[in-house]
């Protein structure tokens, strides 16, 4: 998923809009503002983090659960 985002679109006159104007259009028109765009980006980062680290996290939680069931005599 290491590709450049493409925010280009075709305007009402049939011309292709690309670059910063297309990005501004995407953020303010399609997403509704900066906060909504930031939320979308943050959600993507969190999903990628969970996918990349879920095995390690689950192993750690399972080991912790096993240790908590052991009784020290």
PDB file of N, CA, C, O and CB in Angstrom:
ATOM      1  N   UNK A   1       0.818  -1.186   0.000  1.00  0.00           N
ATOM      2  CA  UNK A   1       0.000   0.000   0.000  1.00  0.00           C
ATOM      3  C   UNK A   1       0.865   1.254   0.000  1.00  0.00           C
ATOM      4  O   UNK A   1       0.463   2.279   0.551  1.00  0.00           O
ATOM      5  CB  UNK A   1      -0.932  -0.004   1.196  1.00  0.00           C
ATOM      6  N   UNK A   2       2.008   1.191  -0.590  1.00  0.00           N
ATOM      7  CA  UNK A   2       2.928   2.322  -0.654  1.00  0.00           C
ATOM      8  C   UNK A   2       2.787   3.058  -1.975  1.00  0.00           C
ATOM      9  O   UNK A   2       3.759   3.186  -2.721  1.00  0.00           O
ATOM     10  CB  UNK A   2       4.370   1.855  -0.463  1.00  0.00           C
ATOM     11  N   UNK A   3       1.604   3.536  -2.268  1.00  0.00           N
ATOM     12  CA  UNK A   3       1.393   4.264  -3.505  1.00  0.00           C
ATOM     13  C   UNK A   3       0.980   5.686  -3.180  1.00  0.00           C
ATOM     14  O   UNK A   3       0.456   5.971  -2.103  1.00  0.00           O
ATOM     15  CB  UNK A   3       0.333   3.571  -4.384  1.00  0.00           C
ATOM     16  N   UNK A   4       1.225   6.562  -4.122  1.00  0.00           N
ATOM     17  CA  UNK A   4       0.829   7.951  -3.952  1.00  0.00           C
ATOM     18  C   UNK A   4      -0.687   8.041  -4.030  1.00  0.00           C
ATOM     19  O   UNK A   4      -1.291   7.436  -4.915  1.00  0.00           O
ATOM     20  CB  UNK A   4       1.495   8.860  -5.018  1.00  0.00           C
ATOM     21  N   UNK A   5      -1.308   8.773  -3.135  1.00  0.00           N
ATOM     22  CA  UNK A   5      -2.760   8.954  -3.256  1.00  0.00           C
ATOM     23  C   UNK A   5      -3.074   9.831  -4.465  1.00  0.00           C
ATOM     24  O   UNK A   5      -2.371  10.804  -4.738  1.00  0.00           O
ATOM     25  CB  UNK A   5      -3.348   9.583  -1.963  1.00  0.00           C
ATOM     26  N   UNK A   6      -4.120   9.482  -5.174  1.00  0.00           N
ATOM     27  CA  UNK A   6      -4.523  10.239  -6.358  1.00  0.00           C
ATOM     28  C   UNK A   6      -5.852  10.914  -6.064  1.00  0.00           C
ATOM     29  O   UNK A   6      -6.886  10.252  -5.980  1.00  0.00           O
ATOM     30  CB  UNK A   6      -4.629   9.318  -7.616  1.00  0.00           C
ATOM     31  N   UNK A   7      -5.824  12.218  -5.908  1.00  0.00           N
ATOM     32  CA  UNK A   7      -7.019  12.975  -5.594  1.00  0.00           C
ATOM     33  C   UNK A   7      -7.594  13.656  -6.833  1.00  0.00           C
ATOM     34  O   UNK A   7      -8.517  14.463  -6.725  1.00  0.00           O
ATOM     35  CB  UNK A   7      -6.715  14.006  -4.524  1.00  0.00           C
ATOM     36  N   UNK A   8      -7.051  13.334  -8.015  1.00  0.00           N
ATOM     37  CA  UNK A   8      -7.502  14.003  -9.230  1.00  0.00           C
ATOM     38  C   UNK A   8      -8.954  13.650  -9.548  1.00  0.00           C
ATOM     39  O   UNK A   8      -9.453  12.585  -9.185  1.00  0.00           O
ATOM     40  CB  UNK A   8      -6.598  13.630 -10.408  1.00  0.00           C
ATOM     41  N   UNK A   9      -9.609  14.577 -10.234  1.00  0.00           N
ATOM     42  CA  UNK A   9     -11.003  14.388 -10.627  1.00  0.00           C
ATOM     43  C   UNK A   9     -11.276  15.225 -11.874  1.00  0.00           C
ATOM     44  O   UNK A   9     -10.457  16.060 -12.260  1.00  0.00           O
ATOM     45  CB  UNK A   9     -11.977  14.778  -9.465  1.00  0.00           C
ATOM     46  N   UNK A  10     -12.416  15.001 -12.492  1.00  0.00           N
ATOM     47  CA  UNK A  10     -12.837  15.768 -13.668  1.00  0.00           C
ATOM     48  C   UNK A  10     -13.874  16.787 -13.198  1.00  0.00           C
ATOM     49  O   UNK A  10     -14.880  16.424 -12.588  1.00  0.00           O
ATOM     50  CB  UNK A  10     -13.423  14.826 -14.804  1.00  0.00           C
ATOM     51  N   UNK A  11     -13.622  18.057 -13.485  1.00  0.00           N
ATOM     52  CA  UNK A  11     -14.527  19.110 -13.020  1.00  0.00           C
ATOM     53  C   UNK A  11     -15.750  19.241 -13.921  1.00  0.00           C
ATOM     54  O   UNK A  11     -15.933  18.459 -14.854  1.00  0.00           O
ATOM     55  CB  UNK A  11     -13.792  20.444 -12.949  1.00  0.00           C
ATOM     56  N   UNK A  12     -16.584  20.240 -13.630  1.00  0.00           N
ATOM     57  CA  UNK A  12     -17.829  20.450 -14.376  1.00  0.00           C
ATOM     58  C   UNK A  12     -17.592  20.791 -15.839  1.00  0.00           C
ATOM     59  O   UNK A  12     -18.454  20.537 -16.681  1.00  0.00           O
ATOM     60  CB  UNK A  12     -18.634  21.550 -13.732  1.00  0.00           C
ATOM     61  N   UNK A  13     -16.454  21.351 -16.147  1.00  0.00           N
ATOM     62  CA  UNK A  13     -16.138  21.723 -17.536  1.00  0.00           C
ATOM     63  C   UNK A  13     -15.495  20.574 -18.304  1.00  0.00           C
ATOM     64  O   UNK A  13     -15.163  20.719 -19.481  1.00  0.00           O
ATOM     65  CB  UNK A  13     -15.211  22.934 -17.559  1.00  0.00           C
ATOM     66  N   UNK A  14     -15.319  19.435 -17.642  1.00  0.00           N
ATOM     67  CA  UNK A  14     -14.732  18.283 -18.311  1.00  0.00           C
ATOM     68  C   UNK A  14     -13.218  18.253 -18.268  1.00  0.00           C
ATOM     69  O   UNK A  14     -12.592  17.438 -18.944  1.00  0.00           O
ATOM     70  CB  UNK A  14     -15.176  18.248 -19.720  1.00  0.00           C
ATOM     71  N   UNK A  15     -12.634  19.122 -17.490  1.00  0.00           N
ATOM     72  CA  UNK A  15     -11.171  19.169 -17.387  1.00  0.00           C
ATOM     73  C   UNK A  15     -10.714  18.392 -16.161  1.00  0.00           C
ATOM     74  O   UNK A  15     -11.391  18.357 -15.133  1.00  0.00           O
ATOM     75  CB  UNK A  15     -10.667  20.635 -17.317  1.00  0.00           C
ATOM     76  N   UNK A  16      -9.555  17.774 -16.297  1.00  0.00           N
ATOM     77  CA  UNK A  16      -8.984  17.014 -15.182  1.00  0.00           C
ATOM     78  C   UNK A  16      -8.272  17.975 -14.232  1.00  0.00           C
ATOM     79  O   UNK A  16      -7.459  18.796 -14.656  1.00  0.00           O
ATOM     80  CB  UNK A  16      -8.000  15.916 -15.698  1.00  0.00           C
ATOM     81  N   UNK A  17      -8.588  17.861 -12.949  1.00  0.00           N
ATOM     82  CA  UNK A  17      -7.961  18.683 -11.911  1.00  0.00           C
ATOM     83  C   UNK A  17      -7.061  17.760 -11.104  1.00  0.00           C
ATOM     84  O   UNK A  17      -7.496  16.714 -10.622  1.00  0.00           O
ATOM     85  CB  UNK A  17      -9.035  19.399 -10.990  1.00  0.00           C
ATOM     86  N   UNK A  18      -5.801  18.159 -10.961  1.00  0.00           N
ATOM     87  CA  UNK A  18      -4.826  17.332 -10.237  1.00  0.00           C
ATOM     88  C   UNK A  18      -3.980  18.225  -9.340  1.00  0.00           C
ATOM     89  O   UNK A  18      -4.059  19.452  -9.410  1.00  0.00           O
ATOM     90  CB  UNK A  18      -3.921  16.530 -11.226  1.00  0.00           C
ATOM     91  N   UNK A  19      -3.165  17.589  -8.494  1.00  0.00           N
ATOM     92  CA  UNK A  19      -2.240  18.319  -7.639  1.00  0.00           C
ATOM     93  C   UNK A  19      -2.924  18.942  -6.435  1.00  0.00           C
ATOM     94  O   UNK A  19      -3.954  18.448  -5.978  1.00  0.00           O
ATOM     95  CB  UNK A  19      -1.547  19.387  -8.431  1.00  0.00           C
ATOM     96  N   UNK A  20      -2.353  20.032  -5.916  1.00  0.00           N
ATOM     97  CA  UNK A  20      -2.897  20.672  -4.722  1.00  0.00           C
ATOM     98  C   UNK A  20      -4.374  21.078  -4.834  1.00  0.00           C
ATOM     99  O   UNK A  20      -5.113  20.903  -3.866  1.00  0.00           O
ATOM    100  CB  UNK A  20      -2.083  21.879  -4.405  1.00  0.00           C
ATOM    101  N   UNK A  21      -4.832  21.612  -5.972  1.00  0.00           N
ATOM    102  CA  UNK A  21      -6.270  21.936  -6.041  1.00  0.00           C
ATOM    103  C   UNK A  21      -7.165  20.700  -5.880  1.00  0.00           C
ATOM    104  O   UNK A  21      -8.232  20.776  -5.270  1.00  0.00           O
ATOM    105  CB  UNK A  21      -6.583  22.616  -7.372  1.00  0.00           C
ATOM    106  N   UNK A  22      -6.729  19.579  -6.422  1.00  0.00           N
ATOM    107  CA  UNK A  22      -7.511  18.345  -6.284  1.00  0.00           C
ATOM    108  C   UNK A  22      -7.512  17.878  -4.830  1.00  0.00           C
ATOM    109  O   UNK A  22      -8.530  17.398  -4.333  1.00  0.00           O
ATOM    110  CB  UNK A  22      -6.947  17.234  -7.203  1.00  0.00           C
ATOM    111  N   UNK A  23      -6.388  18.016  -4.156  1.00  0.00           N
ATOM    112  CA  UNK A  23      -6.308  17.627  -2.755  1.00  0.00           C
ATOM    113  C   UNK A  23      -7.217  18.505  -1.888  1.00  0.00           C
ATOM    114  O   UNK A  23      -7.934  17.999  -1.024  1.00  0.00           O
ATOM    115  CB  UNK A  23      -4.857  17.714  -2.263  1.00  0.00           C
ATOM    116  N   UNK A  24      -7.184  19.814  -2.123  1.00  0.00           N
ATOM    117  CA  UNK A  24      -8.028  20.733  -1.363  1.00  0.00           C
ATOM    118  C   UNK A  24      -9.501  20.409  -1.616  1.00  0.00           C
ATOM    119  O   UNK A  24     -10.308  20.433  -0.687  1.00  0.00           O
ATOM    120  CB  UNK A  24      -7.719  22.206  -1.743  1.00  0.00           C
ATOM    121  N   UNK A  25      -9.851  20.110  -2.858  1.00  0.00           N
ATOM    122  CA  UNK A  25     -11.230  19.714  -3.186  1.00  0.00           C
ATOM    123  C   UNK A  25     -11.620  18.462  -2.412  1.00  0.00           C
ATOM    124  O   UNK A  25     -12.717  18.384  -1.860  1.00  0.00           O
ATOM    125  CB  UNK A  25     -11.385  19.470  -4.708  1.00  0.00           C
ATOM    126  N   UNK A  26     -10.723  17.488  -2.373  1.00  0.00           N
ATOM    127  CA  UNK A  26     -11.007  16.240  -1.665  1.00  0.00           C
ATOM    128  C   UNK A  26     -11.237  16.488  -0.173  1.00  0.00           C
ATOM    129  O   UNK A  26     -12.205  15.993   0.406  1.00  0.00           O
ATOM    130  CB  UNK A  26      -9.856  15.244  -1.861  1.00  0.00           C
ATOM    131  N   UNK A  27     -10.347  17.251   0.435  1.00  0.00           N
ATOM    132  CA  UNK A  27     -10.430  17.488   1.883  1.00  0.00           C
ATOM    133  C   UNK A  27     -11.693  18.266   2.244  1.00  0.00           C
ATOM    134  O   UNK A  27     -12.419  17.873   3.158  1.00  0.00           O
ATOM    135  CB  UNK A  27      -9.186  18.251   2.374  1.00  0.00           C
ATOM    136  N   UNK A  28     -11.963  19.356   1.542  1.00  0.00           N
ATOM    137  CA  UNK A  28     -13.061  20.229   1.949  1.00  0.00           C
ATOM    138  C   UNK A  28     -14.415  19.839   1.354  1.00  0.00           C
ATOM    139  O   UNK A  28     -15.448  20.068   1.984  1.00  0.00           O
ATOM    140  CB  UNK A  28     -12.742  21.638   1.564  1.00  0.00           C
ATOM    141  N   UNK A  29     -14.430  19.253   0.150  1.00  0.00           N
ATOM    142  CA  UNK A  29     -15.700  18.936  -0.486  1.00  0.00           C
ATOM    143  C   UNK A  29     -16.125  17.501  -0.211  1.00  0.00           C
ATOM    144  O   UNK A  29     -17.271  17.253   0.164  1.00  0.00           O
ATOM    145  CB  UNK A  29     -15.608  19.169  -1.979  1.00  0.00           C
ATOM    146  N   UNK A  30     -15.215  16.562  -0.392  1.00  0.00           N
ATOM    147  CA  UNK A  30     -15.581  15.157  -0.241  1.00  0.00           C
ATOM    148  C   UNK A  30     -15.541  14.686   1.211  1.00  0.00           C
ATOM    149  O   UNK A  30     -16.404  13.913   1.627  1.00  0.00           O
ATOM    150  CB  UNK A  30     -14.663  14.301  -1.073  1.00  0.00           C
ATOM    151  N   UNK A  31     -14.552  15.139   1.991  1.00  0.00           N
ATOM    152  CA  UNK A  31     -14.445  14.702   3.390  1.00  0.00           C
ATOM    153  C   UNK A  31     -15.170  15.637   4.344  1.00  0.00           C
ATOM    154  O   UNK A  31     -15.563  15.208   5.429  1.00  0.00           O
ATOM    155  CB  UNK A  31     -12.987  14.600   3.796  1.00  0.00           C
ATOM    156  N   UNK A  32     -15.360  16.883   3.984  1.00  0.00           N
ATOM    157  CA  UNK A  32     -16.087  17.810   4.838  1.00  0.00           C
ATOM    158  C   UNK A  32     -15.209  18.690   5.703  1.00  0.00           C
ATOM    159  O   UNK A  32     -15.728  19.519   6.450  1.00  0.00           O
ATOM    160  CB  UNK A  32     -17.005  17.057   5.703  1.00  0.00           C
ATOM    161  N   UNK A  33     -13.913  18.541   5.628  1.00  0.00           N
ATOM    162  CA  UNK A  33     -13.026  19.400   6.403  1.00  0.00           C
ATOM    163  C   UNK A  33     -11.758  18.693   6.824  1.00  0.00           C
ATOM    164  O   UNK A  33     -11.573  17.502   6.576  1.00  0.00           O
ATOM    165  CB  UNK A  33     -13.736  19.916   7.615  1.00  0.00           C
ATOM    166  N   UNK A  34     -10.892  19.450   7.462  1.00  0.00           N
ATOM    167  CA  UNK A  34      -9.580  18.942   7.859  1.00  0.00           C
ATOM    168  C   UNK A  34      -9.718  17.844   8.908  1.00  0.00           C
ATOM    169  O   UNK A  34      -9.033  16.825   8.820  1.00  0.00           O
ATOM    170  CB  UNK A  34      -8.704  20.081   8.397  1.00  0.00           C
ATOM    171  N   UNK A  35     -10.585  18.030   9.896  1.00  0.00           N
ATOM    172  CA  UNK A  35     -10.718  17.041  10.967  1.00  0.00           C
ATOM    173  C   UNK A  35     -11.158  15.691  10.420  1.00  0.00           C
ATOM    174  O   UNK A  35     -10.629  14.655  10.823  1.00  0.00           O
ATOM    175  CB  UNK A  35     -11.713  17.525  12.021  1.00  0.00           C
ATOM    176  N   UNK A  36     -12.117  15.694   9.509  1.00  0.00           N
ATOM    177  CA  UNK A  36     -12.594  14.433   8.941  1.00  0.00           C
ATOM    178  C   UNK A  36     -11.497  13.751   8.128  1.00  0.00           C
ATOM    179  O   UNK A  36     -11.363  12.528   8.167  1.00  0.00           O
ATOM    180  CB  UNK A  36     -13.829  14.675   8.063  1.00  0.00           C
ATOM    181  N   UNK A  37     -10.705  14.544   7.385  1.00  0.00           N
ATOM    182  CA  UNK A  37      -9.595  13.967   6.628  1.00  0.00           C
ATOM    183  C   UNK A  37      -8.553  13.381   7.581  1.00  0.00           C
ATOM    184  O   UNK A  37      -8.062  12.275   7.353  1.00  0.00           O
ATOM    185  CB  UNK A  37      -8.949  15.033   5.711  1.00  0.00           C
ATOM    186  N   UNK A  38      -8.212  14.105   8.638  1.00  0.00           N
ATOM    187  CA  UNK A  38      -7.246  13.601   9.611  1.00  0.00           C
ATOM    188  C   UNK A  38      -7.746  12.334  10.288  1.00  0.00           C
ATOM    189  O   UNK A  38      -6.964  11.422  10.555  1.00  0.00           O
ATOM    190  CB  UNK A  38      -6.945  14.664  10.657  1.00  0.00           C
ATOM    191  N   UNK A  39      -9.046  12.270  10.567  1.00  0.00           N
ATOM    192  CA  UNK A  39      -9.617  11.058  11.144  1.00  0.00           C
ATOM    193  C   UNK A  39      -9.462   9.871  10.201  1.00  0.00           C
ATOM    194  O   UNK A  39      -9.151   8.763  10.639  1.00  0.00           O
ATOM    195  CB  UNK A  39     -11.091  11.274  11.477  1.00  0.00           C
ATOM    196  N   UNK A  40      -9.677  10.101   8.902  1.00  0.00           N
ATOM    197  CA  UNK A  40      -9.528   9.037   7.910  1.00  0.00           C
ATOM    198  C   UNK A  40      -8.078   8.537   7.862  1.00  0.00           C
ATOM    199  O   UNK A  40      -7.832   7.331   7.821  1.00  0.00           O
ATOM    200  CB  UNK A  40      -9.967   9.538   6.516  1.00  0.00           C
ATOM    201  N   UNK A  41      -7.133   9.464   7.869  1.00  0.00           N
ATOM    202  CA  UNK A  41      -5.720   9.096   7.825  1.00  0.00           C
ATOM    203  C   UNK A  41      -5.324   8.364   9.104  1.00  0.00           C
ATOM    204  O   UNK A  41      -4.628   7.351   9.042  1.00  0.00           O
ATOM    205  CB  UNK A  41      -4.840  10.346   7.628  1.00  0.00           C
ATOM    206  N   UNK A  42      -5.753   8.856  10.245  1.00  0.00           N
ATOM    207  CA  UNK A  42      -5.446   8.207  11.522  1.00  0.00           C
ATOM    208  C   UNK A  42      -6.011   6.809  11.596  1.00  0.00           C
ATOM    209  O   UNK A  42      -5.350   5.895  12.090  1.00  0.00           O
ATOM    210  CB  UNK A  42      -5.979   9.027  12.671  1.00  0.00           C
ATOM    211  N   UNK A  43      -7.220   6.633  11.113  1.00  0.00           N
ATOM    212  CA  UNK A  43      -7.835   5.304  11.112  1.00  0.00           C
ATOM    213  C   UNK A  43      -7.034   4.345  10.235  1.00  0.00           C
ATOM    214  O   UNK A  43      -6.859   3.180  10.593  1.00  0.00           O
ATOM    215  CB  UNK A  43      -9.296   5.382  10.621  1.00  0.00           C
ATOM    216  N   UNK A  44      -6.552   4.823   9.099  1.00  0.00           N
ATOM    217  CA  UNK A  44      -5.742   3.971   8.219  1.00  0.00           C
ATOM    218  C   UNK A  44      -4.442   3.557   8.917  1.00  0.00           C
ATOM    219  O   UNK A  44      -4.023   2.405   8.809  1.00  0.00           O
ATOM    220  CB  UNK A  44      -5.426   4.707   6.892  1.00  0.00           C
ATOM    221  N   UNK A  45      -3.805   4.487   9.627  1.00  0.00           N
ATOM    222  CA  UNK A  45      -2.573   4.161  10.353  1.00  0.00           C
ATOM    223  C   UNK A  45      -2.837   3.148  11.463  1.00  0.00           C
ATOM    224  O   UNK A  45      -2.057   2.215  11.649  1.00  0.00           O
ATOM    225  CB  UNK A  45      -1.947   5.431  10.942  1.00  0.00           C
ATOM    226  N   UNK A  46      -3.916   3.324  12.191  1.00  0.00           N
ATOM    227  CA  UNK A  46      -4.235   2.390  13.276  1.00  0.00           C
ATOM    228  C   UNK A  46      -4.523   1.002  12.726  1.00  0.00           C
ATOM    229  O   UNK A  46      -4.054   0.010  13.285  1.00  0.00           O
ATOM    230  CB  UNK A  46      -5.438   2.894  14.086  1.00  0.00           C
ATOM    231  N   UNK A  47      -5.284   0.914  11.639  1.00  0.00           N
ATOM    232  CA  UNK A  47      -5.580  -0.387  11.027  1.00  0.00           C
ATOM    233  C   UNK A  47      -4.295  -1.067  10.553  1.00  0.00           C
ATOM    234  O   UNK A  47      -4.128  -2.272  10.742  1.00  0.00           O
ATOM    235  CB  UNK A  47      -6.558  -0.218   9.845  1.00  0.00           C
ATOM    236  N   UNK A  48      -3.391  -0.308   9.942  1.00  0.00           N
ATOM    237  CA  UNK A  48      -2.123  -0.876   9.478  1.00  0.00           C
ATOM    238  C   UNK A  48      -1.281  -1.352  10.661  1.00  0.00           C
ATOM    239  O   UNK A  48      -0.647  -2.405  10.585  1.00  0.00           O
ATOM    240  CB  UNK A  48      -1.337   0.161   8.647  1.00  0.00           C
ATOM    241  N   UNK A  49      -1.270  -0.585  11.752  1.00  0.00           N
ATOM    242  CA  UNK A  49      -0.507  -0.967  12.936  1.00  0.00           C
ATOM    243  C   UNK A  49      -1.042  -2.256  13.532  1.00  0.00           C
ATOM    244  O   UNK A  49      -0.268  -3.149  13.878  1.00  0.00           O
ATOM    245  CB  UNK A  49      -0.541   0.147  13.978  1.00  0.00           C
ATOM    246  N   UNK A  50      -2.352  -2.360  13.656  1.00  0.00           N
ATOM    247  CA  UNK A  50      -2.956  -3.555  14.241  1.00  0.00           C
ATOM    248  C   UNK A  50      -2.672  -4.779  13.369  1.00  0.00           C
ATOM    249  O   UNK A  50      -2.344  -5.846  13.888  1.00  0.00           O
ATOM    250  CB  UNK A  50      -4.477  -3.362  14.416  1.00  0.00           C
ATOM    251  N   UNK A  51      -2.795  -4.632  12.049  1.00  0.00           N
ATOM    252  CA  UNK A  51      -2.516  -5.753  11.140  1.00  0.00           C
ATOM    253  C   UNK A  51      -1.057  -6.196  11.254  1.00  0.00           C
ATOM    254  O   UNK A  51      -0.761  -7.391  11.228  1.00  0.00           O
ATOM    255  CB  UNK A  51      -2.837  -5.358   9.680  1.00  0.00           C
ATOM    256  N   UNK A  52      -0.159  -5.238  11.379  1.00  0.00           N
ATOM    257  CA  UNK A  52       1.267  -5.558  11.415  1.00  0.00           C
ATOM    258  C   UNK A  52       1.702  -6.141  12.753  1.00  0.00           C
ATOM    259  O   UNK A  52       2.662  -6.912  12.798  1.00  0.00           O
ATOM    260  CB  UNK A  52       2.080  -4.321  11.115  1.00  0.00           C
ATOM    261  N   UNK A  53       1.026  -5.797  13.841  1.00  0.00           N
ATOM    262  CA  UNK A  53       1.490  -6.179  15.164  1.00  0.00           C
ATOM    263  C   UNK A  53       0.554  -7.092  15.945  1.00  0.00           C
ATOM    264  O   UNK A  53       0.850  -7.428  17.092  1.00  0.00           O
ATOM    265  CB  UNK A  53       1.730  -4.970  15.950  1.00  0.00           C
ATOM    266  N   UNK A  54      -0.552  -7.497  15.364  1.00  0.00           N
ATOM    267  CA  UNK A  54      -1.531  -8.270  16.128  1.00  0.00           C
ATOM    268  C   UNK A  54      -0.983  -9.617  16.593  1.00  0.00           C
ATOM    269  O   UNK A  54      -1.310 -10.062  17.693  1.00  0.00           O
ATOM    270  CB  UNK A  54      -2.773  -8.491  15.294  1.00  0.00           C
ATOM    271  N   UNK A  55      -0.158 -10.273  15.783  1.00  0.00           N
ATOM    272  CA  UNK A  55       0.406 -11.565  16.189  1.00  0.00           C
ATOM    273  C   UNK A  55       1.287 -11.409  17.428  1.00  0.00           C
ATOM    274  O   UNK A  55       1.179 -12.196  18.369  1.00  0.00           O
ATOM    275  CB  UNK A  55       1.220 -12.184  15.036  1.00  0.00           C
ATOM    276  N   UNK A  56       2.140 -10.418  17.432  1.00  0.00           N
ATOM    277  CA  UNK A  56       3.046 -10.186  18.555  1.00  0.00           C
ATOM    278  C   UNK A  56       2.255  -9.815  19.806  1.00  0.00           C
ATOM    279  O   UNK A  56       2.546 -10.295  20.901  1.00  0.00           O
ATOM    280  CB  UNK A  56       4.062  -9.076  18.214  1.00  0.00           C
ATOM    281  N   UNK A  57       1.263  -8.966  19.635  1.00  0.00           N
ATOM    282  CA  UNK A  57       0.450  -8.540  20.776  1.00  0.00           C
ATOM    283  C   UNK A  57      -0.319  -9.719  21.348  1.00  0.00           C
ATOM    284  O   UNK A  57      -0.373  -9.893  22.565  1.00  0.00           O
ATOM    285  CB  UNK A  57      -0.522  -7.421  20.366  1.00  0.00           C
ATOM    286  N   UNK A  58      -0.918 -10.535  20.478  1.00  0.00           N
ATOM    287  CA  UNK A  58      -1.681 -11.695  20.945  1.00  0.00           C
ATOM    288  C   UNK A  58      -0.785 -12.706  21.660  1.00  0.00           C
ATOM    289  O   UNK A  58      -1.194 -13.294  22.661  1.00  0.00           O
ATOM    290  CB  UNK A  58      -2.390 -12.369  19.768  1.00  0.00           C
ATOM    291  N   UNK A  59       0.426 -12.912  21.157  1.00  0.00           N
ATOM    292  CA  UNK A  59       1.364 -13.819  21.831  1.00  0.00           C
ATOM    293  C   UNK A  59       1.700 -13.309  23.227  1.00  0.00           C
ATOM    294  O   UNK A  59       1.758 -14.087  24.179  1.00  0.00           O
ATOM    295  CB  UNK A  59       2.653 -13.979  21.004  1.00  0.00           C
ATOM    296  N   UNK A  60       1.920 -12.012  23.348  1.00  0.00           N
ATOM    297  CA  UNK A  60       2.222 -11.431  24.646  1.00  0.00           C
ATOM    298  C   UNK A  60       1.060 -11.556  25.614  1.00  0.00           C
ATOM    299  O   UNK A  60       1.263 -11.838  26.795  1.00  0.00           O
ATOM    300  CB  UNK A  60       2.599  -9.983  24.487  1.00  0.00           C
ATOM    301  N   UNK A  61      -0.151 -11.350  25.127  1.00  0.00           N
ATOM    302  CA  UNK A  61      -1.326 -11.489  25.991  1.00  0.00           C
ATOM    303  C   UNK A  61      -1.534 -12.943  26.413  1.00  0.00           C
ATOM    304  O   UNK A  61      -1.912 -13.205  27.555  1.00  0.00           O
ATOM    305  CB  UNK A  61      -2.579 -10.965  25.274  1.00  0.00           C
ATOM    306  N   UNK A  62      -1.294 -13.883  25.510  1.00  0.00           N
ATOM    307  CA  UNK A  62      -1.439 -15.300  25.845  1.00  0.00           C
ATOM    308  C   UNK A  62      -0.406 -15.708  26.886  1.00  0.00           C
ATOM    309  O   UNK A  62      -0.732 -16.449  27.814  1.00  0.00           O
ATOM    310  CB  UNK A  62      -1.301 -16.173  24.586  1.00  0.00           C
ATOM    311  N   UNK A  63       0.831 -15.242  26.752  1.00  0.00           N
ATOM    312  CA  UNK A  63       1.875 -15.560  27.723  1.00  0.00           C
ATOM    313  C   UNK A  63       1.534 -14.973  29.090  1.00  0.00           C
ATOM    314  O   UNK A  63       1.744 -15.619  30.117  1.00  0.00           O
ATOM    315  CB  UNK A  63       3.238 -15.034  27.241  1.00  0.00           C
ATOM    316  N   UNK A  64       1.014 -13.762  29.100  1.00  0.00           N
ATOM    317  CA  UNK A  64       0.628 -13.121  30.357  1.00  0.00           C
ATOM    318  C   UNK A  64      -0.504 -13.909  31.027  1.00  0.00           C
ATOM    319  O   UNK A  64      -0.510 -14.080  32.246  1.00  0.00           O
ATOM    320  CB  UNK A  64       0.192 -11.653  30.107  1.00  0.00           C
ATOM    321  N   UNK A  65      -1.456 -14.385  30.226  1.00  0.00           N
ATOM    322  CA  UNK A  65      -2.571 -15.166  30.780  1.00  0.00           C
ATOM    323  C   UNK A  65      -2.064 -16.486  31.359  1.00  0.00           C
ATOM    324  O   UNK A  65      -2.528 -16.918  32.414  1.00  0.00           O
ATOM    325  CB  UNK A  65      -3.641 -15.436  29.694  1.00  0.00           C
ATOM    326  N   UNK A  66      -1.112 -17.130  30.674  1.00  0.00           N
ATOM    327  CA  UNK A  66      -0.542 -18.385  31.184  1.00  0.00           C
ATOM    328  C   UNK A  66       0.183 -18.148  32.506  1.00  0.00           C
ATOM    329  O   UNK A  66       0.055 -18.941  33.439  1.00  0.00           O
ATOM    330  CB  UNK A  66       0.428 -19.003  30.150  1.00  0.00           C
ATOM    331  N   UNK A  67       0.938 -17.062  32.586  1.00  0.00           N
ATOM    332  CA  UNK A  67       1.668 -16.759  33.827  1.00  0.00           C
ATOM    333  C   UNK A  67       0.719 -16.465  34.972  1.00  0.00           C
ATOM    334  O   UNK A  67       0.996 -16.822  36.117  1.00  0.00           O
ATOM    335  CB  UNK A  67       2.606 -15.573  33.620  1.00  0.00           C
ATOM    336  N   UNK A  68      -0.397 -15.817  34.676  1.00  0.00           N
ATOM    337  CA  UNK A  68      -1.339 -15.476  35.748  1.00  0.00           C
ATOM    338  C   UNK A  68      -2.059 -16.705  36.292  1.00  0.00           C
ATOM    339  O   UNK A  68      -2.576 -16.673  37.409  1.00  0.00           O
ATOM    340  CB  UNK A  68      -2.362 -14.466  35.245  1.00  0.00           C
ATOM    341  N   UNK A  69      -2.099 -17.791  35.514  1.00  0.00           N
ATOM    342  CA  UNK A  69      -2.759 -19.006  35.998  1.00  0.00           C
ATOM    343  C   UNK A  69      -1.827 -19.894  36.823  1.00  0.00           C
ATOM    344  O   UNK A  69      -2.291 -20.818  37.491  1.00  0.00           O
ATOM    345  CB  UNK A  69      -3.304 -19.797  34.825  1.00  0.00           C
ATOM    346  N   UNK A  70      -0.535 -19.630  36.785  1.00  0.00           N
ATOM    347  CA  UNK A  70       0.406 -20.422  37.562  1.00  0.00           C
ATOM    348  C   UNK A  70       0.327 -20.010  39.028  1.00  0.00           C
ATOM    349  O   UNK A  70       0.209 -18.827  39.347  1.00  0.00           O
ATOM    350  CB  UNK A  70       1.847 -20.254  37.023  1.00  0.00           C
ATOM    351  N   UNK A  71       0.391 -20.999  39.909  1.00  0.00           N
ATOM    352  CA  UNK A  71       0.370 -20.709  41.335  1.00  0.00           C
ATOM    353  C   UNK A  71       1.784 -20.841  41.884  1.00  0.00           C
ATOM    354  O   UNK A  71       2.478 -21.826  41.631  1.00  0.00           O
ATOM    355  CB  UNK A  71      -0.609 -21.657  42.086  1.00  0.00           C
ATOM    356  N   UNK A  72       2.188 -19.849  42.624  1.00  0.00           N
ATOM    357  CA  UNK A  72       3.494 -19.893  43.262  1.00  0.00           C
ATOM    358  C   UNK A  72       3.323 -20.569  44.611  1.00  0.00           C
ATOM    359  O   UNK A  72       2.504 -20.160  45.435  1.00  0.00           O
ATOM    360  CB  UNK A  72       4.112 -18.462  43.414  1.00  0.00           C
ATOM    361  N   UNK A  73       4.134 -21.639  44.820  1.00  0.00           N
ATOM    362  CA  UNK A  73       4.020 -22.399  46.062  1.00  0.00           C
ATOM    363  C   UNK A  73       5.153 -22.040  46.979  1.00  0.00           C
ATOM    364  O   UNK A  73       5.244 -22.571  48.086  1.00  0.00           O
ATOM    365  CB  UNK A  73       4.009 -23.906  45.794  1.00  0.00           C
TER     366      UNK A  73
END
